[in-house]
Structures are given as C-alpha cells and as structure tokens.
Amino acid sequence: MALLEVHNLSIAYRTKRGLLQAVDNVSFSLEQGRSLGLVGESGCGKTTIGMALMGLLPRNGRVTGGGITLAGRDLLALTRQQWRELRWREIAMIFQAAMNALNPVQRVGEQIAEAILTHNPQMPRAQALSQVEGLYQLVGLPLERLRDYPHQYSGGMKQRAVIAMALACNPKVIVADEPTTALDVIVQDQILQETKSLQKEFNIGIIFISHDISIVAEVCHHIGIMYAGQMVETGSVAEVFSQARHPYTRALLGSFPALGGARRRLSPIAGEPPRLIGQLPGCRFCARCPVSGHSCKLEPPQWRQFSDSHFVLCDHCE
Amino acid sequence: MDQTLSPAPILELRGISKHYRSRGRSGRGGGQDVVALDQISLDFRPAEIFGLVGESGSGKTTCGRLIVGLEKADQGEMVLQGRSYGTLKGQALRDYRRQVQIIFQDPYQSLNPQISILDSVAEPLVTNRIGDGKSRLEKVLATLKAVGLAPPEDYAYRFPHQLSGGQRQRVAIARAMILGPKVLVADEPTSMLDASYSAQIFDILLEVRQRLDTTIILITHSLAAARYLCDRIAVIYRGHLMEVGPAETIISNPRHPYTQALIDATPKFGDCASLPRYGTLVSPERPASGAAGCAFFRRCGLAHLARCARQAPELRPLTPGHLVACHYSEESPDPETGATCRLGGMS
C-alpha cells in the first residue's frame, strides 16, 4: 500500500461569486522514498492540494469529496487535536516564500528547537538544541550561525533553515511548495541537489509543488500535470517528458525555453484558463486546445492508460 | 572590442562604474562602498536582442537603470547614436529619454491601480505633448493591438486589477513602445509570470524587434530564456563582465568558469536532461582575496591561488566577438565525460 494516497479529492472555496471548485477529482499516490511533482500554472489547485495534505485549508475552503490517507490513516477524519499531533511529525511542509516563514525576532536555531520541543514536550532543551546542530550539519548550514536572526541569513540560508525545520521531527512525507522560487539559479541547484540526497538518506516521500516543469524534471520520480483544478496527465518523469500525450502538457513543454537541443520556436498557449465557478461540462482545456473536437465541449474526457504508470485525461490523445 | 564586422552600435557603454555607499556599521558591508558595476564596456547594435545574464546582486538591473537614466554612473560614458549622455541637457535629454524605455519586472507594481489602461498607456504621449485626445486614443488602441490585446477597445477602459499578470505585462510593453523608442530595456519581464504567459511575452518582444527594429536589452537570470531570445549574451558577476559573445557560443562553448557554473545549475529537461557537468564551483567559498583579484575568485574551482587572487583578468577576445575575463579561458575544462555531448546545436 502506498504511503500517501489521495483519492478523488475535490476541494471548493466559498467566494462572493459562488462556489469555486479549486480541485476536482484528483487522485495520486506516493510511495515511501519517492517524489511526485505537481506542476501547473497559478490557480490550477496545486497549492490547495498541498494545504489540504497539511490540514491547513483556509476557512472558506472545504474538502467536498474524496479522501486522503497517510500510512493507512484517514486524514480527513482527524480532529484538530489529532492534526496537531500528526502535523510536522508525519507530514511536514516547506512553504512558498520561505524568506517570510521564519520569525524575524527569534534566533533561527531557537525557532527550530522550539518546533522540536512543541512536538516532544518531554525532551530536555539541551537535547533539542543538539538536534538542531545535527540538522544544521545535514542541510549544510554553518554551526556558528545558529544564534543569528533570520535577517542575517541570505536567501539560500533561510531556505536551508526552513528545510531543516521541516526535517526536525522526522516526517514521512514533506510537501514542498515552490521551495526555490525566490532563489538564484546556483543556490537553487544546491538546494535541489541537497533535497534529493536528504530524501534518499531518510527515505522521505516528497510532494514537490512547482510551476517550473524543468525543476520537477530535475528532482522528481513522478509528475502530475494539473490544469484548472484537475490532474490531466500523470506518469514517470521520463514518460511524461519524452512522450507527453495531453495537449496541455505538450503545450506547456512547448512554451518552456530549454538550454539544450535545437533552438526551436516556442509556442505560447493562447487564451486563459477557465474560471472555476459554476458548471464546467466537458474538457476544461478545450477552449485553448489545438486538437479538441466537438464532443470535448460537452462530454467530460475519460482517463486513458498508456503504461503501468502513465495516465492521460483526454479523448483525443494518441 | 572587435567591431570591424559589426554595424555601428546604437548605444555604447564605455567604462561605466557605479558604487553604492552603504550606511551604518552593522552588517557585512558596513561603511564600505558596494560595487554595483565596475568598468563595464558594452556595445548594443541596432535591432539586436542583447541578454544581460546574472544572479541577483550582479549589477544587471543597475546597468539597465543606468541605461534609461534612472541612475547616474560614477564613472564612464554612455553614448546613444554618437551623442554622449553626460553632455545632454534640456530638450536633448528629453529626446534621449524618449529613445530609451524600460519595462519592469513586476507588472503588479508597475501600473498605477487607479488609472485606466488607456490613460496609463497614453501618459508618455501626454508628458511629451504629442498629439491631441483623438490621435492619442487612436495611437493607444493601435499599440494595445500590437501587443496582442485585441480587440483593444475591450482593454483600454479597464483597470489593472481586471487584467491577468500576462496582460498587465503587455500593457507595460505597450506603454514603453508607444513613443517608438530605439532601445528597450526589459528587466526580467517574465519572472513573475507563468510559463504560458512568459512565452507570449517572448513572442511580443521578438515581434517588436522585427517590426520596429528596436534594440532590446533583456535583463534576466535565466540562460535558457536568454538563449531563446538573444543574439548576444553578456554574463555579469558582482559588477564585472565575465563573458560576452554570441548566444549560441556562450551556451554551447562557455569558456568562463562562472558561465559554466550557471549552465551546470540550470535545471535541464528533455533532450539535455543528463548532460555532464563542468563542475567549476568550489564549496565552501574561499575567504576574500582583497580588491585586486578576480571577482569570481572565491567560488572558482579553477582559480590559481596566487595569480587569480592578486590580479584581475581582463576581458579579452578569445575568438572575434567572444570575450572572456579569465586567465585560464583557453584551458578551462570540457564537461567531465568529454566533449562529444554538448549543449546547443542546430538552429
């Protein structure tokens, strides 16, 4: 059985204009020690899924269908108290904009120690602090910076500190939401390589949320392409990159400048994603799709299977 | 710089330096000057797209702001079509500013939220007292259409919050282009946008160059974007030019260890997913070498401890048009597993 299983998950937000269906019928699973990249543009629901996995949906958000199980445990049935025990210990998150995730008026080392103490109230403070030292070594932060404040850290160091905090309670799964977006490319590369090796070392499952398809290609085993709240294609990274089937996946790959290969012309995706309020019959991509047929507008597309792991939500893909 | 084969530059930077004085004593740079740009010389040719690539703090944005006159250089000269910027006054200075426009990184902050798209885009015309209300409206609509906001009447009367990020960036381009500038500085125009929108913006920039022969200076941290758009690329590190040359040469045959490190660090996918690495970066950084040495010394794996720490390499041509600032550019390594598998390739 998979470590983390998301089954037909639907999430909606109450808004002034009506119910917004941010995530619609999304399923995926994650094995121990593997990584899954969720890729899509802003508003496709990828961060919403991450928040639901952490039990941190905002007040106007609600799971309207489906289920999430972590190591056999139904996460949607947890009480707030149970969440508080499970969060960070079983599943941890590296938040978007890590620069702002640290408390500016507390020394970084103490913040991390506090996170450990909160979840292990019996632990003596000295032991927590020595654990923090271990974490610092793990993520490549110099020990003499333990007593610094966040503003004394560079962007990459803050990112490492936030990763250290996510690792603090030995979680089985880490949700990393755009963890390197604000970083320079060399620092980003270092963090990505580090994340990969930590994952191997501790056999952690990682859900890697990003808008950048090239980063996901670099770090993940599996990839799920999301569009307008739905998963539209999922498979191993090799499958999805070499044999993309869904027209949106192809368009996304075609709109990304690459460093190698022929210098082909990029083809932007015309138009905008649909608004997710009200009824959306048919395929959500059809208004922007180069291969859509008449039926796409009316009938919801069906999943098609191309290999053990490669699935595509489209009626017209070959 | 070898210019016998190239057309006369439209804009030249000659030995431009810019320092920022940091205030206070706390922190690392306390009381010292921060070098934003050090003796930068570049020439921009008519109708070329020139990429200025570097990390944050490299001085690339400062360079763009100097070019449009938002900052003043401490040293050096900037020459637009044969006229030196420093000597311009009054009407001549206004003319310069008309010829050199900029679009900023964040389209959520560069447009005034209280002003309609029409008024935002027409503002340069009003400021420069060009045309009357009717001709301005026509001009704005035509420009909006040219940047892909069609039908333009649908967009002209909206406000920024009613547009997506990609659409806002198009408005910013329209506003920069409405005076028909000779040079357009694009400062990270797509870093705030999703992939499908950024490809749209790239297309618009290519079209602007094609239709109006505008020189575009693209400031970016992404070598992949620079490779896609640019004819030539300059790689800049801590205010120093490291390597300048044709885009394809810089990507497929980089000779500066910093350029090689940037290429190593760029996430790759598809055809080039498993390319060998150059591995020119040392970690952890070396202690500082003092002001005289190479700017990249602290992170350079190839550095010769005595020579590179004491003597800054000059930017010198390796082949005509390909300049490298490294003492060892002739002998910098090929990727670990040999030279057969390279980035780049057919156009």
Interface residues (C-beta under 8 A of the other chain):
Chain A: E41 S42 Q152 D184 V185 I186 Q188 D189 Q190 L192 H211 D212 I213 S214 I215 A217 E218 F241 S242 A251 L252 L253 S255 F256 P257 A258 L259 G260 G261 A262 R263 L266 S267 P268 I269 A270 E272
Chain B: G27 E55 S56 S164 G165 D194 A195 S196 Y197 S198 A199 Q200 F202 D203 H221 S222 L223 A224 A225 R227 Y228 L229 E248 I251 A261 L262 I263 D264 A265 T266 P267 K268 F269 G270 D271 C272 A273 L275 L281 S283 L343 G344 G345 M346 S347
